[in-house]
Amino acid sequence: MATSELDVIIDKTLEALTQPGQLLELDTINKYGVDMPIFKNAPQNVSDYFAYFCHMHADKEFLVDGDIRLTFGEAYAAARALAGGLIEGYGVQKGDRIGIAARNSANWVILDMAITMAGGVSTKLNGWWRGDELADGIEDVGCRYVFADYQRAQRLVESKRDHGAELLVFEHDKLPLEGLKVMLEKGGGAETPLPQMAPEDNATILFTSGSTGRSKGAYAEHRSVVQGAMSFVGTVLVLVNIMTEAGKMPEGQPTAMVCVPLFHVTASVPLVLVSYAIGRKLVMLNKWDAEEAMRLIEKERVTYFVGVPLMSMEIYSHPHFDKYDLSSCVTMAAGGAPRPVEHVRRIKEKMGDGYPVIGYGLTETNGVGCSNQNENYLEKPDSTGRATPPIVDVAILDDDGNKMAQGERGEVCIRTSANFTGYWNNEEATRDAFTDDGYFRTGDIGYLDPEGYLYIVDRKKEIIIRGGENISCQEVEAAVYANPAVAEACIFGVPDERFGEVPALVYHTKDGFSLTDEELLETLKHQLAPFKMPVHIWQYDEPLPKLGTAKIAKIVLAKKHRDELASTG
């Protein structure tokens, strides 16, 4: 198959946008002994990124959260004052890890800005974690302060863990200087000088579930975060140019809905950070509800929607779909998990002039990787798309780091100036994550077709992706084994129409012990966040089948029970 017409147009448009003097003009930086492309004119750090683009779009609406409506200028002014409070009142210094543990809100975004502008490392804690899990994350990266809403603060207090951080509580449903007033109670404000951040200084920590169990704090420098954001900006600008020329771009301000957690990379970089650069309004949907999403799309004229695949499908299969005018929404993006092939065309049938889009990236790459868009996605609905030009290099490598021939299966690896720096206080995991020449090992198995489109076919790491949330099989198995009645346990993912896949458990009890599925689940709910809980459970009367190595035959068990579920519908 020849290169698609759309890809030719994308490449030609991008070539124009990367010319000298343009916003996306290219330069290089040497890392791992390799010259990697970077965007030459991008701000040097995230704080400058906020300042530059908030000034550019000062009078445009930025954050809509219920009755709260803030312009870019108002958001920046609030964050600037709060950053001064952190520096002068709380003594925050460059490099201090400052945690956020909260649901989505406008004040979450403002808080993130303030931490960054004060020189802190914005540490985005998983708001779905239980108290012990939150405490683990705080302790692992050594947070100095943690800003939490009431619900997460209560979880932390009830855990009774000495995690080492000072806990500060803020409110969501108030204007920033009121909801976040705790940040100003000790002095400081808009006149407090801000530190100058170098491109190599740490900017963010996001948490990722690894195959070894406990979540790891993935930290990234300012340059990487900015380059990741600008990579997505490039993609947006290209598609806007194409849609404008075709007469399919809605009038008015670009507007996106925020319904994925702000602590996820999908929201953090391609959604929120990109919005500063393109002057895009963000509309908060703080608890997922498909009909409320449709109401807000119509009311706020949302042009861009991104969520895990189940969200878009729940909109387009909703019984009240025809009640709402969704014509403004020209891009229905998905990330965090594959979208079933049959869903792609079903969504397009309902979208009129709009298109579904899929993205493939990881926390460790600041979300960048591949994207499959518009006509190309309809043509290849089972592909995650091409490596995003011009700064992303995707390769298929064998276990020794050698590149494999086109069409051969191996580990998907990504090299880009947007890649993270490493896992906090985990040199071994950091070392294992990269090849010597700077490719990040994703843990996914895939291949590239003749046009450079990536297909994911398997997972090397023992990870289940439930609705975009990574779950470590080892972590769940460890929780099951904590029950004294359990002799053997095996966790694996099984397909799920709504969430993509969910955890399934097979277990065998010790001789002389009696245990019901209900009793086991009752003990697990005190150890695991709700999204990690097994959905399907089978108890075996006999020991679990083994391989020749005496290891539990996980692949055999997974296939057996996946087939069983498929046959029963």
Residue, then its C-alpha position, 0 to 999 in steps of 0.5 A: m500500500a502506498t503512503s496515504e493521501l492524508d499522510v502526504i498532506i500531514d508531512k507537507t504541512l508539517e514541513a512548512l511549520t518546521q521551517p526556520g523562524q516558525l513555531l516548530e522550527l527544529d534543532t538537535i540535542n545530544k542524549y545517549g550519544v545520539d542527536m535527537p530533534i527538538f523544537k528550537n523555539a519552545p519555551q525552556n521550561v514549563s513555568d515559562y511555557f505557562a507565562y508565555f501562552c497565558h499572556m498570549h491568550a490572556d482574555k480567552e476563556f480557559l477553565v470551566d468548572g461548574d459555575i467557575r469560569l476563568t480566563f487564561g489571564e485570571a488563571y495565571a494571576a491566581a497561580r502566580a500569587l499562590a506560587g509566591g505563597l509557596i515560596e515565601g510562606y512555606g519555604v518551597q525550594k527548587g526541586d522539592r516534590i509537592g504532591i497533589a491528591a485530588r479529583n479533577s477541578a479547575n483548582w487542581v490545574i491552578l495548583d499544578m501551575a503554582i507548584t511548577m512556578a514555585g520551582g517545585v516538582s509537581t507530583k501527581l498522585n493517583g486520586w483513585w488510590r487507597g490511603d496506604e497506596l497514597a502514602d506509599g507514593i508520597e513516601d517513595v518520592g519524598c514529598r515535602y508537602v501534599f495538597a489534598d481534597y477532603q476525601r483523599a486527605q481523609r484516606l491518608v489520615e485513616s491509613k495512619r501512615d507516617h509518610g513524611a509529608e505535611l498534609l494541606v487540604f484545599e477545596h474545589d468548588k470555590l475560586p482559586l484564591e479562596g479554595l486554595k487559600v491555605m497556600l497564602e496563609k503564611g505570607g507571600g504572593a504575586e510580588t514574591p520573586l520566582p526561581q528561574m528553572a533550567p531545562e534540565d531541572n525536574a518538572t513532574i513526577l507521574f506514577t506508573s504501575g510496573s510489572t513488579g508490583r508497586s507503582k513507580g514515580a516516573y520523573a521528567e525534566h522541564r525540557s522533556v515535558v515542554q517538548g512532549a507538549m509541543s509535539f502534540v501542538g504540532t499534530v493539532l496545528v497540522l490537523v487544524n490546517i487540514m480541516t480549515e482548508a476542507g471547510k470542516m473546522p468549527e467556528g469559535q474557540p477550540t474547546a476540550m472536555v476533561c473527563v480523564p484524570l488529571f494525574h494521568v499523562t493523557a490529561s497532563v500533557p496532550l490535553v491540558l498543556v497543549s491547551y495553553a499553547i493553542g488557547r483551548k478552553l477546558v470544560m471539567l466533567n468531574k465524574w463520568d456520565a455519558e449524558e452529562a458529557m453530551r449536555l456539556i458538549e452541546k452547551e460549551r460547543v466542545t470541539y475535542f473529546v478524549g477519553v478511554p475507549l469506553m467513554s466515546m462508545e457510551i456516548y454514541s450508543h446512548p439511548h438519548f444520543d439524538k437529543y443532543d447537538l454534538s456537531s461541534c465535536v470534530t475529534m473523538a480521541a482515545g488513549g490509554a487502551p486499544r479501541p475495538v475495531e468495530h467501535v471505530r466505524r460505529i463512531k464514525e457513522k455518528m460523527g458527521d464531518g468529525y473523525p475518531v482518533i487513537g493515540y499511543g504513548l506512555t507515562e514515560t514518554n510524556g504521552v508521545g508515541c504514535s497517532n492514527q487519525n481520520e481517514n487513516y484510522l478508518e483504513k487501519p482501525d487496528s493500528t495505533g498509527r505512525a510515529t508522530p513526526p518530527i521528534v519521535d522515533v519508534a523502533i521494534l527491537d529484540d531483547d539485545g536491542n537490535k532493530m528487527a526487520q519490517g513486519e517482524r514482531g519484537e518490543v516496541c521502543i520509543r526514542t524522543s527528547a520528550n522521554f522521562t529521565g528515570y524512576w525516582n530512587n530506582e536506578e535498576a528499573t531506570r537502567d532496565a527501561f532504556t537501551d544504551d542508545g536511548y530507546f525506552r522499552t515499552g514492554d509492548i510487543g508489536y510490528l511496523d507495516p510497510e507504511g510505518y504504522l504500528y500494530i500492538v499484538d501482545r504485552k511483555k510486561e504483566i500489566i492489565i489495562r482496565g479503562g486506561e488504568n494500569i494494573s500490576c498482576q504481581e501486585v494483585e497476586a501479592a494481595v491475594y496471597a496475603n490471605p492465609a487460606v490461599a495456596e496458589a493464585c494467578i491474575f490475568g486480564v480478560p476482555d471486557e466490552r466496557f473497560g477493554e480488559v479487567p482482572a480475572l483471578v484463579y486460585h486454590t486454597k491450602d489443605g484444611f482451609s475453606l474460603t469463598d469468593e466473597e470472603l476473599l473479595e472482602t479481604l482484598k478490598h482493604q488492600l487494593a483500590p477498587f479498579k484493581m479488584p478481580v472481576h471474574i473469579w474461579q476457585y480450583d479444587e486441585p493445584l493450578p496447572k504448572l509448566g516444566t519449570a514448576k511455574i503456574a501456567k498463566i498463559v494456559l489458564a488465561k486462554k482457557h478462561r478467556d475462551e470460556l467467557a467468550s463462549t458464554g457471551 
